[in-house]
């Protein structure tokens, strides 16, 4: 067993190119996951409902300054229709994800959440719309949401400043995460692997932060450049290192729900299956209307933008079964 309380052990695992060590790490991560979740892989229905964003993150394709982005917003009825399609397929979790779009103020957003909760009271609602006030988070929780995703992206202040405009701060993002936990959300954090200027020490700090926060959900994906951003010329993150970080996150927060991200599937045809093999236990097929999916372009060459909801659902079910895991459509709350 690896002693993940020791920084020298963690740094070695972050940087190793020894395939035997890597396979041993993945095996231990799978055993950790099995203890809490068996072979279950939980499904979440993703609804990308707006690609407007007030922020100007240097890596993101929907950043405010991207004049080439074709913007859209889904109406409440469009969002509900996405949920209805998902419900017919068996989904019991819906994820509302969007840029930090001021149009969706507390009144508009909570109206949408309350409508979903009223129509699908047995389903969990996850929200991912960035940094807001504590009062706003409380209203979102009261309206019926149970989970909130807010990736911290990097736990190092200097590195954060190289990826974000000066108007944004890591301290505020961390404050939001701890506030979300305090008021009762199941909270998700996470980070990119291989982002510009990142060092192994930065990744170690990410693991330290996960241990401190102890989130219920952890999203980890490779950096993938987007052609209309200032960081477009940087290389994408490596599949192997991203998978090792998934496994280490599993060992450090063993009860966490960890998705096999679309970004991993984008850089490798079997990236999501490889993530499940490294300790992940969630997939998030897209329920968004097909005509809008290519417009939610956080990074280039995103997969599954042309699949209908049922097609995407059946494909993922079959791939999960073929890989030896068990698709599960329950709410899938954290252990």
VENLINSUL-V109784 format. One record per residue. N is the residue number from 1. RES is the residue in one letter. PSI is psi in whole degrees, 0 to 359 (none if undefined). BURIAL is I if it has 24 or more other ideal C-beta (glycine too) atoms within 12 Angstrom, else O. Layout:
n={N;N}
res={RES;RES}
psi={PSI;PSI}
burial={BURIAL;BURIAL}
This chain:
n={1;2;3;4;5;6;7;8;9;10;11;12;13;14;15;16;17;18;19;20;21;22;23;24;25;26;27;28;29;30;31;32;33;34;35;36;37;38;39;40;41;42;43;44;45;46;47;48;49;50;51;52;53;54;55;56;57;58;59;60;61;62;63;64;65;66;67;68;69;70;71;72;73;74;75;76;77;78;79;80;81;82;83;84;85;86;87;88;89;90;91;92;93;94;95;96;97;98;99;100;101;102;103;104;105;106;107;108;109;110;111;112;113;114;115;116;117;118;119;120;121;122;123;124;125;126;127;128;129;130;131;132;133;134;135;136;137;138;139;140;141;142;143;144;145;146;147;148;149;150;151;152;153;154;155;156;157;158;159;160;161;162;163;164;165;166;167;168;169;170;171;172;173;174;175;176;177;178;179;180;181;182;183;184;185;186;187;188;189;190;191;192;193;194;195;196;197;198;199;200;201;202;203;204;205;206;207;208;209;210;211;212;213;214;215;216;217;218;219;220;221;222;223;224;225;226;227;228;229;230;231;232;233;234;235;236;237;238;239;240;241;242;243;244;245;246;247;248;249;250;251;252;253;254;255;256;257;258;259;260;261;262;263;264;265;266;267;268;269;270;271;272;273;274;275;276;277;278;279;280;281;282;283;284;285;286;287;288;289;290;291;292;293;294;295;296;297;298;299;300;301;302;303;304;305;306;307;308;309;310;311;312;313;314;315;316;317;318;319;320;321;322;323;324;325;326;327;328;329;330;331;332;333;334;335}
res={X;X;X;X;X;X;X;X;X;X;X;X;X;X;X;X;X;X;X;X;X;X;X;X;X;X;X;X;X;X;X;X;X;X;X;X;X;X;X;X;X;X;X;X;X;X;X;X;X;X;X;X;X;X;X;X;X;X;X;X;X;X;X;X;X;X;X;X;X;X;X;X;X;X;X;X;X;X;X;X;X;X;X;X;X;X;X;X;X;X;X;X;X;X;X;X;X;X;X;X;X;X;X;X;X;X;X;X;X;X;X;X;X;X;X;X;X;X;X;X;X;X;X;X;X;X;X;X;X;X;X;X;X;X;X;X;X;X;X;X;X;X;X;X;X;X;X;X;X;X;X;X;X;X;X;X;X;X;X;X;X;X;X;X;X;X;X;X;X;X;X;X;X;X;X;X;X;X;X;X;X;X;X;X;X;X;X;X;X;X;X;X;X;X;X;X;X;X;X;X;X;X;X;X;X;X;X;X;X;X;X;X;X;X;X;X;X;X;X;X;X;X;X;X;X;X;X;X;X;X;X;X;X;X;X;X;X;X;X;X;X;X;X;X;X;X;X;X;X;X;X;X;X;X;X;X;X;X;X;X;X;X;X;X;X;X;X;X;X;X;X;X;X;X;X;X;X;X;X;X;X;X;X;X;X;X;X;X;X;X;X;X;X;X;X;X;X;X;X;X;X;X;X;X;X;X;X;X;X;X;X;X;X;X;X;X;X;X;X;X;X;X;X;X;X;X;X;X;X;X;X;X;X;X;X}
psi={146;136;91;9;351;127;324;325;315;315;322;319;329;323;352;147;15;112;327;318;317;315;324;320;313;319;318;321;319;321;321;314;318;324;324;327;1;227;13;139;118;143;136;136;114;130;107;96;351;139;18;144;136;346;167;46;136;346;353;132;343;20;151;322;355;99;348;350;131;112;152;159;138;143;167;317;322;318;315;323;323;316;321;318;316;319;321;329;345;1;140;13;132;134;114;109;136;172;173;84;111;339;321;73;183;319;311;316;315;330;318;313;316;323;318;315;322;321;331;67;339;0;146;140;123;139;139;88;24;204;127;176;160;319;318;315;320;321;321;318;314;328;342;357;148;338;152;128;128;91;134;340;319;144;7;126;314;316;319;319;337;347;348;157;162;342;348;149;143;324;320;322;317;320;316;317;316;326;318;317;317;321;355;6;150;123;140;130;188;176;164;149;130;18;157;137;3;141;163;325;323;316;324;319;326;317;321;317;321;319;320;314;323;59;160;339;145;118;121;126;162;149;131;122;151;134;339;26;161;340;24;335;1;150;150;159;159;143;313;315;323;317;322;323;325;313;318;322;321;320;325;324;77;336;1;152;120;116;146;101;154;326;322;321;336;323;348;132;333;25;321;320;321;323;320;322;340;6;356;160;23;143;154;74;153;127;359;151;134;323;346;349;319;340;341;69;77;327;172;153;28;136;166;24;346;2;136;159;314;322;314;318;311;321;312;320;313;320;322;315;317;328;355;12;175;109;137;126;12;177;323;53;158;144;none}
burial={O;I;O;I;O;O;O;O;O;I;O;O;I;I;O;I;O;O;O;O;O;I;O;O;I;I;O;I;I;I;O;I;I;O;O;I;I;O;O;I;I;I;I;I;I;I;I;I;I;I;I;I;I;I;I;I;I;I;I;I;I;I;I;I;O;I;O;O;I;O;I;I;I;I;O;I;O;I;I;I;I;I;I;O;I;I;I;O;I;I;I;I;I;I;I;I;I;I;I;I;I;O;I;I;O;I;O;I;I;I;O;I;I;I;I;I;I;O;I;I;O;O;I;I;I;I;I;I;I;I;I;I;O;O;O;I;I;O;I;I;I;O;I;I;I;I;I;I;I;I;I;I;I;I;I;I;O;O;I;I;O;I;I;I;O;O;O;I;O;I;O;O;I;I;O;I;I;I;I;I;I;O;I;O;I;I;I;I;I;I;I;I;I;I;I;I;O;I;O;I;O;I;I;I;I;I;I;I;I;I;I;O;I;I;I;I;I;I;I;I;I;I;I;I;I;I;O;I;I;O;I;O;O;I;O;I;I;I;I;I;I;I;I;I;I;I;I;I;I;I;I;I;I;I;I;I;I;I;I;I;I;I;I;I;I;I;I;I;O;O;I;I;I;I;I;I;I;I;I;I;I;I;I;I;I;I;I;I;I;O;O;I;I;I;I;I;I;I;I;I;O;I;I;I;I;O;I;O;I;O;O;I;I;O;I;I;I;O;I;I;O;O;I;O;I;O;I;I;I;O;I;I;I;I;O}
